[in-house]
Amino acid sequence: MRCTPKTTAWLMLLALGCGPQKWVNKGDSERASNHLNASIRSYERALKIDPSMAAALTGMAAAYLAREEPQRAVLPAQRATRAGDVHARALLAKALILTGRAKDARKTIEEGLSSSPSNDAWLLLHVESILAAGDVAGAARAADALANIETPEALSLRAWVLSRADRDEEAAAVAAQLAKAAPEDPRYQSEAAAIFHASGQTDRRDAAKDKARSYLPSNPSDFLREANFHLKGGDTEGAIRRLSWARAVYPFNSEVARLLGLNYAERAQWDRAARELTAALSMPPFAKKRAVNSVRVAYTGDIRRENMRRTAVVEIATTLGEAHAQLGQRRLAAEAWQQAVERNPSATADDYVAVAKAWELAGDVDRMGAVARAVSEMAPRSAEAQHAMSRALAASGNLDAAITYGRRAWDLAPRSVSIAVYLGDLFERRGEPAQARAIYTSTLKHSPGDTRLLLGLQRVGR
């Protein structure tokens, strides 16, 4: 056959068209067989021939997501989305959520929905992106758009978002649909169990949990691995969701409760955080204190595990105290913080002083006094420690002893206005204005013009 310029051009075009498509087809087949590394290499071969081929870019993004490398999926998904690939937009949103860029994911999906408002995959990702950004109420409102989508995936997400928004009755109704729609799927059954648990429907919870457990291993390692993957990328909500599945199906696993409570605290959902962290501290190994000096704990590995356990207990108790404080539960906050410092071998005098102040706020003078006495003896050169002891004694009505410790505190920190004002007030209460005047005057030299000291001097006379 004679090759004219036109024929040559046609043959070259045919080669270029078939060449990259061949590698894309190969990559798709390898990805379907879960040979992800091979599939990525095939997509790369296609892109060497045609660097802008959307199908190759989309396939590569999907392979990277399947390989749990969402950060590497972002760029090819962006390029494919700009090229107009419908499937790439969903991949891009998913990758952005998994890398902690939920707001960008929401923007990406909303751009797509503006032209195709009925795309089910995009509607699901729209809800997920809003939730991932921390807007629970907004996600619940957006989930109303999923009401007519009856797939297990849509039912699962809608039920979960309603539960996160504390719309428990509605969430449980959708979860019942989910449990019926996917009776042999352990993940959906686990989600239904978690939602039934939150709504207090124990019979339904137990039924869903038992179905899930029949397909799952004896421990929550798979759910924990997934949760840690989401946490690593910055997707806190994705981690919370998977930890909730594990919490419902493995209710006596303290590590699940610990992680779930800490992540609820990260989201400032203090009531949920307090519930889960309290549960974690009630279960072994966190509930049981084992000695590390006995013969039984004789190896370096044993001591290391004990140190790790102690560190975890300190973190749990500290965060639990913050949760109770945020909820206005001052006594429970003080109890948690005291447990944290008692288990922390590196706790400082300032840590104990903070606990004493917490007991003071809780109105428990006896517990405050016990902690204050311990820290005043532990740190005799700490002004704050002596000040705490003084306040405990004053609260118990022992004014003379309170002045003794207050004077120690002021001698250690003569420039502290708060200690000076406190000590001066004690002298005034004991009817010794001259002593109060001396304290105010001396401290005023270091803080001239301080209103609190000037008011004190007005009371006792210059």
TACOR-V899311 format. One record per residue. N is the residue number from 1. RES is the residue in one small letter. OMEGA is omega in radians with two decimals (NA if undefined). D_CENTER is the distance of its C-alpha to the mean C-alpha in Angstrom with 2 decimals. Layout:
n: [N | N]
res: [RES | RES]
omega: [OMEGA | OMEGA]
d_center: [D_CENTER | D_CENTER]
//
This chain:
n: [1 | 2 | 3 | 4 | 5 | 6 | 7 | 8 | 9 | 10 | 11 | 12 | 13 | 14 | 15 | 16 | 17 | 18 | 19 | 20 | 21 | 22 | 23 | 24 | 25 | 26 | 27 | 28 | 29 | 30 | 31 | 32 | 33 | 34 | 35 | 36 | 37 | 38 | 39 | 40 | 41 | 42 | 43 | 44 | 45 | 46 | 47 | 48 | 49 | 50 | 51 | 52 | 53 | 54 | 55 | 56 | 57 | 58 | 59 | 60 | 61 | 62 | 63 | 64 | 65 | 66 | 67 | 68 | 69 | 70 | 71 | 72 | 73 | 74 | 75 | 76 | 77 | 78 | 79 | 80 | 81 | 82 | 83 | 84 | 85 | 86 | 87 | 88 | 89 | 90 | 91 | 92 | 93 | 94 | 95 | 96 | 97 | 98 | 99 | 100 | 101 | 102 | 103 | 104 | 105 | 106 | 107 | 108 | 109 | 110 | 111 | 112 | 113 | 114 | 115 | 116 | 117 | 118 | 119 | 120 | 121 | 122 | 123 | 124 | 125 | 126 | 127 | 128 | 129 | 130 | 131 | 132 | 133 | 134 | 135 | 136 | 137 | 138 | 139 | 140 | 141 | 142 | 143 | 144 | 145 | 146 | 147 | 148 | 149 | 150 | 151 | 152 | 153 | 154 | 155 | 156 | 157 | 158 | 159 | 160 | 161 | 162 | 163 | 164 | 165 | 166 | 167 | 168 | 169 | 170 | 171 | 172 | 173 | 174 | 175 | 176 | 177 | 178 | 179 | 180 | 181 | 182 | 183 | 184 | 185 | 186 | 187 | 188 | 189 | 190 | 191 | 192 | 193 | 194 | 195 | 196 | 197 | 198 | 199 | 200 | 201 | 202 | 203 | 204 | 205 | 206 | 207 | 208 | 209 | 210 | 211 | 212 | 213 | 214 | 215 | 216 | 217 | 218 | 219 | 220 | 221 | 222 | 223 | 224 | 225 | 226 | 227 | 228 | 229 | 230 | 231 | 232 | 233 | 234 | 235 | 236 | 237 | 238 | 239 | 240 | 241 | 242 | 243 | 244 | 245 | 246 | 247 | 248 | 249 | 250 | 251 | 252 | 253 | 254 | 255 | 256 | 257 | 258 | 259 | 260 | 261 | 262 | 263 | 264 | 265 | 266 | 267 | 268 | 269 | 270 | 271 | 272 | 273 | 274 | 275 | 276 | 277 | 278 | 279 | 280 | 281 | 282 | 283 | 284 | 285 | 286 | 287 | 288 | 289 | 290 | 291 | 292 | 293 | 294 | 295 | 296 | 297 | 298 | 299 | 300 | 301 | 302 | 303 | 304 | 305 | 306 | 307 | 308 | 309 | 310 | 311 | 312 | 313 | 314 | 315 | 316 | 317 | 318 | 319 | 320 | 321 | 322 | 323 | 324 | 325 | 326 | 327 | 328 | 329 | 330 | 331 | 332 | 333 | 334 | 335 | 336 | 337 | 338 | 339 | 340 | 341 | 342 | 343 | 344 | 345 | 346 | 347 | 348 | 349 | 350 | 351 | 352 | 353 | 354 | 355 | 356 | 357 | 358 | 359 | 360 | 361 | 362 | 363 | 364 | 365 | 366 | 367 | 368 | 369 | 370 | 371 | 372 | 373 | 374 | 375 | 376 | 377 | 378 | 379 | 380 | 381 | 382 | 383 | 384 | 385 | 386 | 387 | 388 | 389 | 390 | 391 | 392 | 393 | 394 | 395 | 396 | 397 | 398 | 399 | 400 | 401 | 402 | 403 | 404 | 405 | 406 | 407 | 408 | 409 | 410 | 411 | 412 | 413 | 414 | 415 | 416 | 417 | 418 | 419 | 420 | 421 | 422 | 423 | 424 | 425 | 426 | 427 | 428 | 429 | 430 | 431 | 432 | 433 | 434 | 435 | 436 | 437 | 438 | 439 | 440 | 441 | 442 | 443 | 444 | 445 | 446 | 447 | 448 | 449 | 450 | 451 | 452 | 453 | 454 | 455 | 456 | 457 | 458 | 459 | 460 | 461 | 462]
res: [m | r | c | t | p | k | t | t | a | w | l | m | l | l | a | l | g | c | g | p | q | k | w | v | n | k | g | d | s | e | r | a | s | n | h | l | n | a | s | i | r | s | y | e | r | a | l | k | i | d | p | s | m | a | a | a | l | t | g | m | a | a | a | y | l | a | r | e | e | p | q | r | a | v | l | p | a | q | r | a | t | r | a | g | d | v | h | a | r | a | l | l | a | k | a | l | i | l | t | g | r | a | k | d | a | r | k | t | i | e | e | g | l | s | s | s | p | s | n | d | a | w | l | l | l | h | v | e | s | i | l | a | a | g | d | v | a | g | a | a | r | a | a | d | a | l | a | n | i | e | t | p | e | a | l | s | l | r | a | w | v | l | s | r | a | d | r | d | e | e | a | a | a | v | a | a | q | l | a | k | a | a | p | e | d | p | r | y | q | s | e | a | a | a | i | f | h | a | s | g | q | t | d | r | r | d | a | a | k | d | k | a | r | s | y | l | p | s | n | p | s | d | f | l | r | e | a | n | f | h | l | k | g | g | d | t | e | g | a | i | r | r | l | s | w | a | r | a | v | y | p | f | n | s | e | v | a | r | l | l | g | l | n | y | a | e | r | a | q | w | d | r | a | a | r | e | l | t | a | a | l | s | m | p | p | f | a | k | k | r | a | v | n | s | v | r | v | a | y | t | g | d | i | r | r | e | n | m | r | r | t | a | v | v | e | i | a | t | t | l | g | e | a | h | a | q | l | g | q | r | r | l | a | a | e | a | w | q | q | a | v | e | r | n | p | s | a | t | a | d | d | y | v | a | v | a | k | a | w | e | l | a | g | d | v | d | r | m | g | a | v | a | r | a | v | s | e | m | a | p | r | s | a | e | a | q | h | a | m | s | r | a | l | a | a | s | g | n | l | d | a | a | i | t | y | g | r | r | a | w | d | l | a | p | r | s | v | s | i | a | v | y | l | g | d | l | f | e | r | r | g | e | p | a | q | a | r | a | i | y | t | s | t | l | k | h | s | p | g | d | t | r | l | l | l | g | l | q | r | v | g | r]
omega: [3.14 | -3.10 | 3.03 | 3.08 | -3.14 | 3.12 | 3.13 | 3.14 | -3.14 | 3.12 | 3.11 | 3.12 | 3.11 | 3.13 | -3.14 | -3.12 | -3.10 | -3.08 | -3.12 | -3.12 | 3.09 | -3.12 | 3.07 | 3.11 | 3.12 | 3.12 | 3.12 | 3.13 | 3.13 | 3.12 | 3.11 | 3.11 | 3.12 | 3.01 | -2.91 | 3.14 | 3.13 | -3.13 | 3.13 | 3.10 | 3.12 | 3.12 | 3.10 | 3.09 | 3.12 | -3.10 | 3.04 | 3.13 | -3.14 | -3.05 | -3.09 | -3.08 | -3.03 | -3.10 | 3.12 | 3.13 | 3.12 | 3.12 | 3.13 | 3.11 | 3.14 | 3.14 | 3.12 | 3.08 | 3.11 | 3.12 | 3.14 | 3.03 | -3.05 | -3.14 | 3.13 | 3.12 | -3.01 | -3.04 | 3.11 | 3.11 | 3.08 | -3.12 | 3.13 | 3.12 | 3.10 | 3.12 | 3.06 | 3.14 | -3.08 | -3.09 | -3.10 | -3.11 | 3.11 | 3.10 | 3.13 | 3.13 | -3.14 | 3.14 | 3.13 | 3.09 | -3.08 | 3.10 | 3.04 | -3.12 | -3.03 | -3.14 | 3.07 | 3.10 | 3.13 | 3.13 | 3.13 | -3.11 | -3.13 | 3.05 | 3.10 | -3.11 | 3.13 | 3.11 | 3.13 | -3.02 | -3.09 | 3.12 | -3.04 | -3.11 | 3.14 | 3.09 | 3.10 | -3.13 | 3.08 | 3.11 | -3.10 | -3.12 | 3.11 | 3.11 | -3.12 | 3.11 | 3.08 | -3.14 | -3.06 | -3.14 | 3.12 | 3.11 | 3.13 | 3.09 | 3.14 | -3.11 | 3.09 | 3.13 | -3.14 | -3.01 | -3.10 | 3.11 | -2.98 | 3.07 | 3.09 | -3.13 | 3.14 | 3.11 | -3.12 | -3.10 | -3.13 | 3.13 | -3.11 | -3.11 | 3.09 | 3.10 | 3.12 | 3.14 | 3.13 | 3.02 | -2.91 | -3.09 | 3.11 | -3.13 | -3.12 | 3.13 | 3.12 | 3.12 | 3.09 | 3.07 | -3.13 | -3.12 | 3.13 | -3.07 | -3.08 | -3.02 | -3.08 | 3.13 | -3.05 | -3.13 | 3.11 | 3.08 | 3.10 | 3.11 | 3.11 | 3.12 | 3.14 | -3.11 | 3.07 | 3.11 | -3.13 | -3.12 | 3.08 | 3.14 | -2.97 | -3.13 | 3.11 | 3.11 | -3.10 | -3.14 | 3.14 | 3.13 | -3.13 | 3.09 | -3.13 | -3.08 | -3.14 | 3.13 | -3.02 | 3.08 | -3.06 | 3.14 | -3.05 | -3.02 | -3.13 | 3.13 | 3.12 | 3.12 | 3.13 | -3.14 | 3.12 | 3.06 | 3.12 | 3.12 | -3.11 | -3.13 | -3.14 | 3.13 | -3.09 | -3.12 | 3.10 | 3.10 | 3.14 | -3.11 | -3.11 | 3.07 | 3.10 | 3.04 | -3.11 | -3.11 | -3.13 | -3.03 | 3.13 | -2.99 | -3.09 | 3.09 | -3.04 | -3.14 | 3.09 | 3.13 | 3.13 | -3.11 | -3.14 | 3.12 | 3.14 | -3.13 | 3.00 | 3.09 | 3.09 | 3.12 | -3.14 | 3.02 | -2.89 | -3.14 | 3.11 | 3.12 | -3.13 | -3.13 | -3.07 | -3.13 | 3.05 | 3.10 | -3.14 | -3.12 | -3.13 | -3.07 | 3.05 | 0.14 | -3.04 | -3.08 | -3.01 | 3.13 | -3.14 | 3.12 | 3.10 | -3.12 | -3.14 | 3.13 | -3.08 | 3.12 | -2.95 | -3.04 | 3.13 | 3.13 | 3.11 | -3.13 | 3.12 | 3.12 | 3.11 | 3.10 | 3.11 | 3.12 | 3.14 | 3.11 | 3.13 | 3.14 | 3.13 | 3.14 | -3.14 | -3.06 | 3.12 | 3.14 | 3.09 | 3.09 | 3.11 | 3.13 | 3.13 | 3.12 | 3.13 | 3.13 | -3.14 | -3.12 | -2.94 | -3.14 | 3.12 | 3.10 | 3.14 | 3.12 | -3.12 | -3.13 | 3.09 | 3.09 | -3.14 | -3.10 | 3.13 | -3.14 | -3.08 | -3.13 | 3.13 | -3.12 | -3.11 | 3.07 | 3.12 | 3.11 | 3.13 | 3.07 | 3.12 | 3.10 | 3.10 | 3.11 | 3.11 | 3.09 | 3.09 | 3.11 | 3.13 | 3.12 | -3.14 | -3.06 | -3.10 | 3.13 | 3.08 | -3.12 | -3.13 | 3.14 | -3.12 | 3.13 | -3.14 | -3.08 | 3.11 | 3.08 | -3.14 | -3.08 | -3.09 | 3.14 | 3.12 | 3.13 | -3.12 | 3.12 | 3.12 | 3.10 | 3.12 | 3.12 | 3.12 | -3.13 | 3.11 | 3.14 | 3.11 | -3.14 | 3.14 | 3.09 | -3.14 | -3.01 | -3.10 | 3.12 | 3.11 | 3.12 | 3.12 | 3.14 | 3.10 | 3.11 | 3.08 | -3.13 | -3.11 | 3.09 | 3.13 | -3.12 | -3.05 | 3.13 | -3.11 | -3.12 | -3.09 | 3.12 | 3.14 | 3.14 | 3.13 | -3.12 | 3.10 | 3.13 | 3.10 | 3.11 | 3.12 | -3.14 | 3.13 | 3.09 | 3.12 | -3.10 | -3.13 | 3.10 | 3.12 | -3.14 | -3.13 | 3.13 | -3.11 | -3.08 | -3.13 | -3.10 | -3.14 | 3.10 | -3.13 | -3.13 | -3.09 | 3.11 | -3.13 | -3.03 | -3.10 | 3.12 | 3.13 | 3.09 | 3.08 | 3.12 | 3.08 | -3.11 | -3.04 | -3.14 | -3.12 | NA]
d_center: [70.43 | 70.89 | 67.69 | 67.92 | 65.31 | 64.00 | 63.69 | 61.95 | 59.39 | 58.78 | 58.32 | 55.85 | 53.85 | 53.93 | 52.75 | 49.87 | 48.88 | 49.13 | 47.77 | 44.16 | 43.97 | 45.10 | 42.19 | 39.71 | 41.17 | 40.92 | 37.28 | 36.47 | 38.31 | 36.58 | 33.12 | 34.14 | 35.12 | 31.77 | 33.64 | 31.07 | 32.43 | 35.91 | 34.88 | 33.34 | 36.60 | 38.59 | 36.73 | 37.32 | 41.01 | 41.11 | 39.55 | 42.14 | 44.78 | 43.07 | 40.11 | 39.31 | 39.45 | 36.65 | 36.77 | 36.26 | 33.34 | 31.67 | 32.34 | 30.94 | 27.65 | 27.45 | 28.27 | 25.61 | 22.95 | 24.48 | 24.36 | 20.58 | 21.36 | 20.13 | 20.72 | 24.35 | 24.64 | 24.07 | 27.50 | 29.74 | 27.99 | 28.55 | 32.16 | 32.80 | 31.36 | 33.66 | 36.45 | 35.91 | 34.46 | 32.91 | 30.81 | 29.42 | 27.69 | 25.46 | 24.76 | 23.97 | 21.49 | 19.73 | 19.74 | 18.42 | 15.42 | 14.71 | 15.13 | 12.78 | 15.88 | 15.40 | 17.91 | 20.46 | 20.04 | 20.76 | 23.75 | 25.03 | 25.01 | 26.55 | 29.29 | 30.12 | 30.08 | 32.48 | 35.13 | 34.11 | 32.42 | 32.94 | 31.20 | 29.13 | 26.87 | 26.12 | 25.54 | 22.86 | 21.14 | 21.61 | 19.61 | 16.85 | 16.76 | 16.66 | 13.71 | 11.84 | 12.80 | 11.11 | 14.58 | 14.45 | 17.99 | 19.35 | 18.15 | 19.89 | 22.97 | 23.05 | 22.78 | 26.21 | 27.66 | 26.79 | 28.97 | 31.94 | 30.23 | 30.70 | 29.26 | 26.78 | 24.20 | 24.67 | 24.80 | 21.58 | 19.61 | 21.42 | 20.89 | 17.14 | 16.84 | 19.26 | 17.35 | 14.11 | 16.60 | 18.02 | 21.26 | 21.64 | 25.35 | 25.31 | 22.39 | 24.34 | 27.48 | 25.97 | 24.39 | 27.94 | 29.26 | 26.72 | 27.64 | 31.28 | 30.95 | 29.30 | 30.63 | 30.44 | 27.08 | 24.64 | 21.51 | 22.76 | 23.92 | 20.54 | 18.98 | 21.90 | 21.47 | 17.86 | 19.17 | 22.26 | 20.34 | 18.43 | 21.87 | 23.63 | 25.96 | 26.28 | 29.31 | 27.81 | 24.58 | 26.74 | 28.88 | 26.11 | 24.47 | 27.91 | 28.55 | 25.34 | 26.02 | 29.51 | 28.23 | 25.30 | 25.51 | 25.46 | 21.96 | 18.58 | 18.78 | 18.96 | 15.88 | 13.94 | 15.54 | 14.64 | 10.92 | 11.10 | 13.31 | 11.00 | 8.25 | 11.36 | 12.50 | 9.62 | 9.36 | 5.83 | 8.11 | 10.39 | 8.30 | 7.60 | 11.30 | 12.57 | 10.97 | 12.61 | 15.79 | 15.75 | 15.17 | 18.16 | 20.35 | 19.67 | 19.24 | 20.34 | 17.98 | 16.10 | 13.89 | 12.51 | 12.03 | 10.42 | 7.71 | 7.35 | 7.51 | 5.10 | 2.23 | 5.13 | 5.65 | 3.59 | 5.76 | 8.40 | 9.43 | 11.02 | 13.49 | 11.37 | 9.21 | 12.72 | 14.22 | 12.12 | 12.12 | 15.78 | 16.47 | 15.12 | 17.42 | 20.24 | 20.40 | 21.85 | 21.37 | 19.35 | 21.89 | 24.90 | 26.06 | 28.37 | 30.86 | 30.88 | 34.46 | 36.16 | 38.14 | 35.70 | 33.00 | 35.28 | 33.66 | 31.45 | 28.96 | 28.84 | 28.23 | 25.52 | 23.70 | 24.26 | 22.87 | 19.68 | 19.46 | 20.19 | 17.55 | 14.90 | 16.53 | 16.50 | 12.77 | 12.28 | 15.14 | 14.29 | 10.93 | 12.91 | 15.61 | 13.65 | 12.62 | 16.31 | 17.54 | 15.82 | 17.45 | 20.71 | 21.03 | 22.56 | 24.17 | 21.13 | 19.22 | 22.22 | 22.40 | 18.87 | 19.43 | 22.82 | 21.58 | 19.25 | 22.26 | 24.65 | 22.75 | 22.23 | 25.50 | 24.65 | 24.20 | 26.46 | 28.81 | 26.62 | 23.79 | 26.37 | 27.73 | 24.38 | 24.42 | 28.00 | 27.17 | 24.49 | 27.26 | 29.58 | 27.39 | 27.18 | 30.99 | 31.47 | 34.19 | 34.89 | 31.39 | 31.24 | 34.65 | 33.83 | 30.88 | 32.89 | 35.93 | 34.06 | 32.53 | 35.87 | 37.57 | 34.93 | 35.07 | 38.52 | 38.32 | 35.14 | 36.09 | 32.83 | 33.35 | 36.91 | 35.88 | 33.41 | 36.24 | 38.58 | 36.38 | 36.07 | 39.84 | 40.46 | 38.28 | 40.36 | 43.55 | 44.78 | 45.66 | 47.83 | 45.31 | 42.61 | 44.92 | 45.53 | 41.85 | 41.36 | 44.25 | 42.75 | 39.55 | 41.61 | 43.82 | 40.79 | 39.39 | 42.43 | 40.76 | 37.89 | 38.71 | 36.37 | 38.00 | 41.45 | 41.06 | 39.81 | 42.71 | 45.21 | 44.22 | 44.83 | 48.28 | 49.03 | 48.17 | 50.55 | 53.24 | 53.40 | 53.14 | 54.71 | 51.97 | 49.31 | 51.30 | 51.38 | 47.59 | 46.99 | 49.69 | 48.56 | 44.93 | 46.14 | 47.73 | 44.34 | 42.76 | 45.69 | 45.21 | 42.23 | 42.56 | 41.51 | 44.18 | 46.81 | 46.27 | 46.69 | 49.94 | 51.13 | 50.80 | 52.66 | 55.04 | 55.46]
//
